[in-house]
């Protein structure tokens, strides 16, 4: 039998085929799950290639925008490379993760038309796959779109779901490319028209390039400033060493070079005794502020773009300003919560029903508190309503304010000043205020709430 020789560069013969290297962000080939209803994976049609990390500058970013917005051949591959680079930034990724965690911490419900919660349907959604779904919906705001691939169905719910890597998707054509850098309508799969894949795919499209596109120039500037700051530190952070010797004597010169090299990493020079080197140091002691303020500005701009404010992620100056910024942040969260709700009800639940998942017919998804209301706002609402004559049962107050004091709240009538008539007495007796008849230490876990409550009602 003839043995095959290994091909070497410069030798005759045929070089080996250069096989595509799978990207770590691209899903592995999907295996069939036993006992499951397995989907058709659109990525099985794709020749997977690695999307390399690139160094982004303004020229490359502008070229990526032009390519993504092309009318004839739209392609977002370069734009996804730009986004891949800027999302390595610690501040940007930190803000993104904070928003995701805030949204995923919200309690949700599956309810019928009467508003009654269905706990069995809730169990279908209280799974890891739904947390991933929420991530994908939020990311569609930042990246401009997300194409979600529904996964295998086991025990009347999804075992997992995934997203089609965005570099392969052309949302303008509703197309998944079969190769990374070639964009033609004939060279891809139309996920709307293809009946094999359409039931298992959900397109979440914001019809733009996403908020991250507006973050790019700030992140490019921040990265460059960081580089300049490191260079400044290298030049002026440590004193320069200066050794004088007879540079024409090679042995003495070599010895001096070795000594200076072994003394550390700071700059050094070897000169003849008659030579002179002038060390020019920075005249300002606060020169670092040039770089620090530029970085702070970039961080604040990104915080405003993604979260609508800065003080939730940067240092603030006052409590009043902090409350204003928190309100702005809550408005952003509320808008995202509603987007998740709308997409879940209009796209996800109908797909699940068509795929045969039982127990969710006639139900819709909602968050328990889509509008963020603080505990102090609830107390003030009860107080103000009580002042105009509304009455509340103690159990309702306990549940609404989450006091954990069921059976320990008593409504008392409080008479302030001397009544002047029978009508005054009647009005006063119908005006409820609330007092606690138990020890504070019995509600140790709610101590902060109790203090706020006592302060509001002037209770001793």
N, C-alpha and C positions, 0 to 999 in steps of 0.2 A: 504494500500500500504506500502511495506517495504521501509524504508528510508535507504540510503547508508551512512555508517559512513566514516568519513575521516580517511585515513590510517595514522598511526603514527609510527615512528621508534621504534622497539622493540615490537610492537603489532602484533598479528597474522593477516594474510590476505595477499593480493597481493599488492605490491607497484605500484604506478602509472607509466605509460610509460614516460621515459625521452625523451621528444620531442626535436628536433633540434632547436637551437636558431639561427634565421636568422642573418647573418653578415650584419652590416650596409653598407658595400661596395657592397653587392650583390643586384641586381635589385629586386624590388618588383614584385609580380605576375602581369603579364601584362593583363590589361583589353582590351577588344575589343573596338576600337575607332569607334564611329558611323560615317557612311558616308565615311569610309576610307578603303583602301585595306590593310588589316591586315596581318602581317607576321606570320610565324610559329617560335615561340621562342624556341630555343634549350634548354634554361635553364628550360623549363617546364618539361624536362626529368630528372632533377637533384634534388637529396635530399640535400637541402642547409644546410650547417653546418657553425658554426662560426669558422673563422680562428683566433685563439687567438694571442695576442701580446706576444712575447717571448723575453727573454734576450739573445742577440746574443754574442757569443764568437768565437774565431778562430776554436775551435774544432767543434762547431755546423755548422759553415760556410763550413768547409772542408767536413763534412758529407753531407751537402746539395748539394755540388758540385758533390760528388760521386753518390748521389742518382739521380740527374738530368742527369748525363752523363751515367747512367747505360744502357747497351745494352739490357739486358733482360727485365727490368722493369723501364723504365725512368719515373720519377715523379718530378715535380718542386714545389710541395707544400711547402716543407721546404725552398726552395730557395726564394719563394714568401714571406714567413714569415720573412726571413732575410732582404729582400728588404723593407718590410713594416716597419721594425724596423729602418733601417738606413735612410730612407727618412723622418723620423721625424726631422733629423738634419736641423737647420735653414739655414746654408750655402749651403748645398747640394740642398735642396728644392728651395732656392732662385735662384741658378744658373739654375736649371731646369725651373723654372717659367720665368726667364728672357729670356731664349732661346725660349720658347713657345711664349711669347709675341712678341718677335722680328719677329718671323716667321709669326704670325697671323696678324701683322701690315702691312705686305706686300700686295700691291694691286695685284689682279689677274684678268685674262680675260678668256673668252671662245671664241675661234676664229675658223674660218673655214680654209680651206687649203690655202686661199689667205692671211691669216693673218688679216682678217676683224673681228672685235669684234661683238658678238651677245649679245645685251643688254637683250633680253628676257631670254636667257639661263643663263646670269649672275644672274638674279633675282632668278633663281631656286637654285643657290649655295650660294647666299648672305643671308644665314640663320644660325641660331645657330647650327644646326646639322652639317654643314660643318666645323665650328670652332672646334666642337668636333672631327670630322674626322681628321683634321690636328693634334690635340692633340694625337690621337691614333697612327697616323703614326710616329710622333716624339717619342712617348713612346716605340715603337717597337725597336728603336735603343738602348734605355736604358735597357729595360727589356728582349730583345731578340725576342719578338714577341707580336702581338696583334691580337685577334680574334674579329672582328667587327660584331655586329648584327645590320642589317638594320631594321629600324622601319616602322611604318605605313605610307602609302602614302596618303597625303591629298593635294588637289589642285595642283597636278602635281609636288609635291616635298615631301621629307620626313618630317614628323612632328618632329621626333627625331631619333637618333640612339644610340646604347649603345655598350659596350664591354662585352664579356663574361669574368667573373672573371678568371684571369690567373691561379689561383690555381686549377681550374677544367680542364685545357686544357693540353693535351699531344701533342705538335707540331710534335714530331717525328712520331707519329702514326696518326696524323690528327684526334684526338679523343677528345671528351668532356666527362669527367668522370661523372658517375651518382652519385657518392659519393666521398667525399673529399679525404679519406686516402686509398682507394682501387684502384689500377691501374691494370686493365686487359683489353685486347682488347674486351672481351665479356661483360665487365661491363661498356660500354660507347657507345657513338654515333659517328660514323665516319661521320664527316660533309662534306667530299668530296663525299662519295658514297650515302649518304641519300638524296634522291630527294626532300624530304619535306623541309629540312633545307638548302641545298646547295645554292639555289637561294638567300637566305637572309643573307648569311655569307661570309665575306671576311677575309682571313688569310694573315696577314702581318708578314713575318718571316725573321729575320736576320740570322738565322741558327747558333746562338751562345747563350750564356747566358746573353748577353747584357753588356753594359759598366758599369752598376751598380755593376756587379760582381767584377770589378777591383777597385771599390770604397770601397768595404766592409772592407778590412783590415785597411784602413785609418780612416774610420768612427768608427770602433771598438776601435782603439787606441785613437782616439779623445775623445770618450765617457769615456774611462778609465782615461785618463789624466784629464778630467773635474772633475771626481769623486775624484781623488787624490788632485786636487787643492782645492776643497771644504773642504776636510779633513784637508789640510794644513791651510786653513783660519780659520777653527774651532779651531785648536790647537794653532795657533800662532797669529790669528787676534785680539784676545782680551786678556788682562792680566788675569792670574789666581788669584782667591781670596783664601786667606789662613786664616782660623780662628783657634785660639788656645783656648782650654778649657779643663776642666777635663773630658776626654772621659769616665771615669768610672762612672761619675754622669749622669745617663740617662736623667734626666730632662734638665740639662745644655747642654748636647750634642744635644738633640732634639731642644732646643731653637736656638743653633748656626746653626744647619742645616737649620732651617726655615728661619733664617735671611739671610743666604747666598743664599738660593734658591730664595727668594723674591727680591734679588738685581739684578737679570738679568739672561741671558742664558749662560754666560761664565762659564768655569770650576771652581770648588771649591773643597776644602778639609777641613776636621776637624781633628785636631790632638791633642795629649796631649802636654802641654807646653814644655816637654822635647824632643818631637819628632822633626825631621827635614825633610823638603821636599826641594829637589833641583830642581829648574825650569831651564830646558835647553832650551834656545831660539836659533832660527836660527841665525848663525853668519853672514850670508849674508843678505844684505838689498835688493838685487835683486833676491832673490830665486824664486820669481814668474815667472821670465823669463824662467825657465826650462819648466814650464807648458805652458806659452804663446807661446813660440817658437814651441813647439810640436804641439799645436793647429793650429798655423799659417801654419806650414808645411803640416798638413793634409788638411787644406782648399785649399792651393795652389795646392796640388796634385789632388784634386777633380776638381778644376777649369781647370787644364790642361787636365784632362781626358774628361770632358764634353764640354769645350769651347776652348780648344787648347791654352790657355794663362791664365794669372793671373791678369793683371793690369786692366782689365775691371771690376773686382769684388773686387780687393784688392788695397791698396795704391800703387801708382807708384812713380817712381823717376825722370822721365824726359818726355818731350813731344815727343822726338824722339822715345824712347822706347814705349811710349803709342801708337804711330802710327803703329809701328811694330806689337804690340799685337792686335791692332784693325784690321789690315789686316789678321792676323791669325784667329781671331774670325769671320771675314767676310767670310773667306774660309769655315769655319765650317757651317755657315749659308747658304752659297751657295750650299754646298753639301746636306744639309737637304732640302732646297727648291726644288732641283732637285729630291730628293727621293719622296717628296710629289707629284711633277708633274708626275713622272713616274708611281707611284702606282695609282694615280687618273685616268690617261689615260688608263692604262693597265687593271685595275681591277674595279674601282668604276663606271666609265661611262658605260662600257659594261654591268655591272649588272643593272644599272639604265634603260638602253634601254630595256633589257630583261624583266624587271618588268613593262614596259609600260609607263615610263616617257617620255613625248613628248618634241620635240624641241631641242634635244641635238645630234641628229644624224649628223654625219659628222663633229662634233666639237671636239676640244681638248683643254685641260686646260693648261694655262701657267701663269707665273708671269710676270708682266710688266717689272721689272728689276731684273732678276735672279742674275746677277752679280752686286754686290754693287759698284756703282760709285758715288764718292762724287761730290758735286757741283764744288769744285775747279778743279777736274779732267776734268769736262765738259768744264769749262772756258779755261783751258790750251789746251784742244783738239781743240777748236775753234781757239784759238790764234795761235797754231802751224800750223794748216791747212791753216789759213790765211796767214802766213808767206811764205808758199810755193805756194801761188797763188789761193787757193780756195776762192770762194765768197759765202756769206750767206745773205739771205734775212732777214731784221730786224724782221719780224714776227716769223721766224723760231728761231732766237736767243732768242727772248722773251719767246717763248713756251718751248724751250729746256732747258733754264736756269731757267724757272719758276720765271721770274722777276716781272710779273704783270705790265708791262709798255708798253702794246700794243699801237702802234701809237705814242710813245714818244721816240723811238730810231731812230737815223739817222746815216747812215754810212757816215763817212767823210774820205777823203784822207789825209794822213799825210806825208809830205815831210821832211825827216831828212837829213840835209846837202845839199850842192849844187850838182845838177846832172851834170855829166860830158859829157853826150851824150843824144841823142834822145832816145836811147834804155833804158838808166837809167831812164829817165822821164817816159817812157812807163811802165817800171817795177814797178816804185813807184806808179803810178796812179792805177795800177791793184792790189796793195797790200792794203787790207782793214784793218782799225782799227775801233774801236767802241767808240763813245762818247755819253754821255747823255746830252740832252739839256733842262732838266727840273730840278726843285728843289729837293734836297734830301728829304725834309720833305714830298713830295708827295708820296714817297715810304717808309713811316716810318716803315711798317711791314717788309720791306726787307733791313733794314739799314745795317745789318751785311753783307749781300751779296754785297751791294753797296760798302761798305768799302773794301771788298776783291777785288772787280772789279777795284776800283779806284787805289788800291795799285798795282795790277798786271799791269795796263796800264799806271800808272803814270798820272792819270787824276786829275785835280784840282777841 
